[in-house]
Amino acid sequence: MKRMNLATIAVLVVLTSFLPVTAQEKAAKSTANPMVSLETSMGTIKVQLFAAKAPITVKNFLFYVKSGFYNGTIVHRVDFVVGMGGYTEALTGKQTGPGIKNESKNGLKNLRGTLAMARYDNPDSATSQFFINLNDNTHLDPAGNQYGYAVFGKVVEGMDVVDKIGKVKTGNKSPFSNIPVQTIVVKSAKVVEQ
């Protein structure tokens, strides 16, 4: 078998760079940082997920997205975050799976436009609820031995919608405080092609 000279190799490299991306390569790219579209009654928010940095959290979130769990849920909190993902319009909580391991020490920060998991005092209690940071909320990041709130994605389109939601009038409806007076519904959540 003849050896290829450098010129031939260079030509092959250039030619292969123009080949179409295979379905497998597309799938690998889309699973690396999946995209999800959240269609709300105030507009659509497109988010990119960080599967490499928060694999458990992303897998959990995608489970709820693909099962249709978020369809028909509401935005139930608006203050320095926009919280959603757990309650119906009747203000009843939806049945969820078990809590997941807290991945807040993954190096990602609770910066404006990022998505993070809501949880209770137990660091490993996050299930379906999540929030979008309206500001840089560094007080939600881990400090020392303490866990924070695990960031797992960011808004890539529709931050104007998030800001619009962030400006709605809120009030108290037991047991909620800072809940939008006018109900904001998540009509659908679905994985989208990149």
C-alpha positions as a printed NumPy array, in Angstrom:
array([[  0.   ,   0.   ,   0.   ],
       [  1.4  ,   3.386,  -0.978],
       [  1.981,   6.074,   1.605],
       [  0.024,   9.273,   1.117],
       [  2.047,  12.424,   0.837],
       [  1.23 ,  15.522,   2.92 ],
       [ -0.482,  17.278,   0.021],
       [ -2.899,  14.355,  -0.453],
       [ -3.686,  14.27 ,   3.269],
       [ -4.304,  18.022,   3.291],
       [ -6.723,  17.699,   0.347],
       [ -8.598,  14.871,   2.109],
       [ -8.901,  16.911,   5.313],
       [-10.317,  19.869,   3.387],
       [-12.742,  17.671,   1.432],
       [-14.043,  15.852,   4.52 ],
       [-14.732,  19.158,   6.217],
       [-17.391,  19.797,   3.561],
       [-19.139,  16.452,   4.045],
       [-22.649,  16.673,   5.513],
       [-23.012,  16.032,   9.226],
       [-24.243,  12.479,   9.813],
       [-27.362,  11.699,  11.81 ],
       [-25.185,  10.157,  14.509],
       [-23.076,  13.334,  14.771],
       [-26.251,  15.413,  14.947],
       [-27.599,  13.174,  17.707],
       [-24.313,  13.43 ,  19.633],
       [-24.379,  17.221,  19.321],
       [-28.013,  17.5  ,  20.415],
       [-27.54 ,  15.203,  23.41 ],
       [-24.439,  17.107,  24.525],
       [-26.473,  20.245,  25.293],
       [-30.161,  19.501,  24.719],
       [-32.536,  22.376,  24.   ],
       [-36.004,  22.682,  25.494],
       [-38.777,  25.052,  24.482],
       [-41.1  ,  26.265,  27.249],
       [-44.24 ,  27.724,  25.72 ],
       [-45.95 ,  29.928,  28.292],
       [-49.094,  32.035,  28.107],
       [-46.764,  35.071,  27.943],
       [-44.445,  33.767,  25.22 ],
       [-41.847,  31.126,  24.453],
       [-38.588,  30.595,  26.338],
       [-35.881,  28.416,  24.794],
       [-33.293,  26.928,  27.134],
       [-30.048,  25.04 ,  26.651],
       [-29.168,  22.338,  29.172],
       [-25.672,  21.577,  30.475],
       [-25.639,  17.781,  30.447],
       [-21.876,  17.458,  30.974],
       [-21.84 ,  19.683,  34.078],
       [-25.17 ,  18.555,  35.576],
       [-25.907,  15.072,  34.172],
       [-28.257,  13.908,  36.941],
       [-30.231,  17.152,  36.954],
       [-30.53 ,  17.321,  33.162],
       [-31.631,  13.68 ,  32.934],
       [-34.263,  14.355,  35.615],
       [-35.495,  17.558,  33.925],
       [-35.723,  15.835,  30.53 ],
       [-37.727,  12.997,  32.092],
       [-40.344,  15.515,  33.253],
       [-40.268,  17.346,  29.897],
       [-40.671,  14.185,  27.797],
       [-43.431,  12.785,  30.019],
       [-45.516,  15.948,  29.516],
       [-45.399,  16.69 ,  33.255],
       [-44.862,  20.438,  32.822],
       [-47.747,  20.93 ,  30.374],
       [-50.462,  22.9  ,  32.163],
       [-48.35 ,  23.836,  35.189],
       [-48.073,  27.452,  36.313],
       [-45.508,  30.061,  37.242],
       [-45.984,  30.049,  41.019],
       [-43.284,  32.475,  42.151],
       [-41.94 ,  35.791,  40.896],
       [-39.433,  37.838,  42.904],
       [-35.697,  37.599,  42.179],
       [-36.454,  34.383,  40.276],
       [-39.289,  33.019,  38.142],
       [-40.329,  29.71 ,  39.721],
       [-42.337,  27.01 ,  37.981],
       [-42.694,  23.299,  37.427],
       [-44.819,  21.843,  40.176],
       [-48.338,  23.236,  40.483],
       [-51.563,  23.234,  38.504],
       [-53.902,  26.192,  37.949],
       [-55.904,  24.896,  40.936],
       [-52.714,  25.45 ,  43.005],
       [-52.388,  21.741,  43.729],
       [-48.976,  20.097,  43.629],
       [-48.372,  17.44 ,  41.016],
       [-47.114,  13.997,  42.018],
       [-43.357,  13.781,  41.397],
       [-40.605,  11.213,  41.506],
       [-38.018,  11.047,  44.301],
       [-35.515,  13.83 ,  44.993],
       [-32.206,  13.851,  43.114],
       [-28.605,  14.318,  44.144],
       [-27.645,  17.973,  44.446],
       [-25.184,  19.023,  41.721],
       [-24.744,  22.643,  42.817],
       [-20.971,  22.161,  43.225],
       [-20.538,  21.741,  39.459],
       [-18.91 ,  25.162,  38.953],
       [-21.985,  26.768,  37.36 ],
       [-23.254,  29.958,  39.005],
       [-26.759,  31.298,  39.583],
       [-26.349,  34.143,  37.116],
       [-29.096,  36.053,  35.325],
       [-30.829,  33.833,  32.784],
       [-29.67 ,  30.509,  34.24 ],
       [-32.006,  27.695,  35.274],
       [-31.583,  26.002,  38.641],
       [-33.467,  23.405,  40.637],
       [-35.747,  24.435,  43.486],
       [-35.51 ,  22.307,  46.633],
       [-36.273,  22.153,  50.334],
       [-33.718,  22.337,  53.156],
       [-32.498,  18.846,  52.315],
       [-29.941,  19.445,  49.514],
       [-31.065,  16.271,  47.719],
       [-34.791,  17.098,  47.687],
       [-35.156,  18.657,  44.199],
       [-37.75 ,  16.948,  42.02 ],
       [-39.597,  18.826,  39.24 ],
       [-39.592,  22.474,  40.31 ],
       [-37.045,  24.857,  38.832],
       [-36.476,  28.564,  38.498],
       [-34.944,  31.091,  36.133],
       [-32.693,  33.678,  37.745],
       [-33.793,  37.253,  37.022],
       [-30.549,  38.628,  38.517],
       [-27.091,  37.386,  39.428],
       [-28.1  ,  35.522,  42.604],
       [-24.748,  34.526,  44.074],
       [-26.385,  33.865,  47.46 ],
       [-27.913,  30.751,  45.836],
       [-24.478,  29.287,  44.998],
       [-22.742,  26.779,  47.283],
       [-20.456,  28.201,  49.972],
       [-17.979,  26.177,  52.014],
       [-19.612,  22.892,  53.042],
       [-23.071,  24.186,  52.186],
       [-24.878,  23.141,  49.029],
       [-26.528,  25.721,  46.83 ],
       [-29.157,  25.457,  44.119],
       [-27.975,  23.384,  41.164],
       [-27.665,  25.314,  37.896],
       [-28.323,  23.069,  34.891],
       [-29.13 ,  25.33 ,  31.943],
       [-29.59 ,  28.831,  30.589],
       [-32.063,  30.828,  28.539],
       [-30.835,  31.225,  24.955],
       [-33.996,  32.79 ,  23.485],
       [-36.913,  34.548,  25.146],
       [-35.186,  36.35 ,  28.008],
       [-37.525,  39.218,  27.134],
       [-40.411,  36.874,  28.013],
       [-38.738,  36.003,  31.322],
       [-38.3  ,  39.711,  32.074],
       [-41.95 ,  40.368,  31.178],
       [-42.998,  37.632,  33.625],
       [-40.616,  39.149,  36.178],
       [-42.573,  42.422,  36.088],
       [-46.091,  41.049,  36.634],
       [-48.123,  41.989,  39.691],
       [-47.839,  39.386,  42.451],
       [-49.717,  38.677,  45.652],
       [-50.431,  36.019,  48.253],
       [-52.642,  32.984,  47.708],
       [-52.227,  30.545,  50.561],
       [-49.758,  28.877,  50.815],
       [-47.974,  30.941,  48.137],
       [-46.417,  34.352,  48.435],
       [-45.177,  36.305,  45.398],
       [-47.445,  34.343,  43.067],
       [-48.618,  36.142,  39.908],
       [-52.095,  37.644,  40.37 ],
       [-52.871,  36.764,  36.738],
       [-52.203,  33.052,  36.17 ],
       [-49.262,  32.336,  33.866],
       [-49.468,  28.848,  32.367],
       [-46.715,  26.677,  30.934],
       [-48.686,  25.412,  27.939],
       [-46.006,  22.952,  26.86 ],
       [-42.401,  21.924,  27.378],
       [-40.656,  19.956,  24.669],
       [-37.192,  19.017,  23.459],
       [-36.343,  20.835,  20.22 ],
       [-33.754,  20.356,  17.492],
       [-30.688,  22.573,  17.675]])
